[in-house]
Amino acid sequence: MEEENEDNYTVFIGKKPNSRYLFSVEGQARIYNKVKIKARGHLISKAADISQLALNFLKDWEIKDIQITTVVMPYNPEGEQLAEPKKDPEKVSVIDIELGKKDGI
């Protein structure tokens, strides 16, 4: 049997329309007993919206866990060497919303 990797049941939120992410959540829900929705920065509100919209059609599912963290992003993620750093690393908020089947169902 295939080893369960967190990335298998994770939907990363970006700039695409909400419907794309809703289809992804629905597809993951058919395969796994849980789905994790991840977003960072200004897309956190979009992740919250998608989780609530997903619960409208996943009637026997609920929010199991919400984690909010802050990560430090390097100023220059491409790895180029700069003679003088232009600014400090940025702190970015990250949200993980885990949806799962209701207990007892």
N, C-alpha and C positions, 0 to 999 in steps of 0.2 A: 504494500500500500504506500502511496505517496506521502512523504513527510509533510506535515502541515507547517508551512512557512507563513509568517505574519503578512508578508507582501501578497500572498495568494488571496487573502480576503480583505485587503485594504484598497480603498478608493481615494486617490489623491485629487483634491479639488484644485482646479485651475481656472482659466478664463473661458472655457467652453460654455455653451448654454446649459442650464440646469437639467434639461431633459437627458442629456448625455450621461450625466452622473447618476440620475435616477435609474436609467436603464442598467448602468453598471452595478448599482446597489442591488437592484432586483435580480440580476444575473448571479451575483455572488451569494445572495440569500437562498437561491435555489440549490446551490452546491454546498455551502457551509452553514453551520448553525449560528454564525456570528459574522458581522460585517463591521469593519472599522473605517470611519471617514476621517481623513486627515487634511488639515489646511493650515496655512500660516499667513500672518500679516492681515491685510485688508480682506482676505478671502475667508476669514473665520466666520463672518456673518453668513456668507453663502453656504458654508458647511452646515451651520445650524439650520438654515432654511431647508437644505436638502435632506437632513436627517428627519425633520418634521414632515416634509412632503412624503418621504419614504414610508414613514409610519402610517400614513393614510392608506396605502395599499398593502402594507404588511401588517394585517390586523392582529395577528398573534405574536407580534414582536414589540419590544420595548427598548428604551435606552438603558443599557447595563452600566456604562461607565463613561465619565467625561474627565479628561485630563487636560489641563492647561499648563503649558510650560513656556519658558523663554530660552531660546538658543542664541548663541553668539555667532553671527555670520561674518566671515572675513570680508574686508573691504574689497579685496581683489580675488574672487573665487577662481579665476582662470589660472592662478598660480604664477603669474608674471612677476618678476622681480622689479620692484619700484625703487628708484634712487631715494626718494623721500615719500613715506606714506602720506597720502593726502588727507586721510581722516581715520578715526578709530573704527574698530569693528562695530557693526550694528547689532543691536539686540532685536530679535524678532519673536513675536508670540506665536505659539503653535498650539492647535487644539486637536485632540483625538477623541472622537465620539464613537463609542462601541455600541452597536445595536445587536440584540440577540433575541432568541425566542423567549417568550414569557415562561416562567417556571411553572411546571405542572401541565404544560400543553404538549 
